[in-house]
């Protein structure tokens, strides 16, 4: 971790997480930040909950892919 902070010139990494509930048991999480070159980075995760705990976590490249995966998960979790 210290190496990654030094690599960014000691700048604090500002992460902006966001969560959207798709169904009772499925959430889409997205995270945005600026990389060392000043480009915006964004990642998406589909989180399936069971008994209040994370039962499954899928990483997705795009928001659209995450929404499709979340709809599939919501159908199977119901």
Beta strands, then each sheet from edge to edge (+ up, - down):
strand 1: 16-21
strand 2: 26-34
strand 3: 40-50
strand 4: 53-60
sheet 1: 1+ 2- 3+ 4-
end
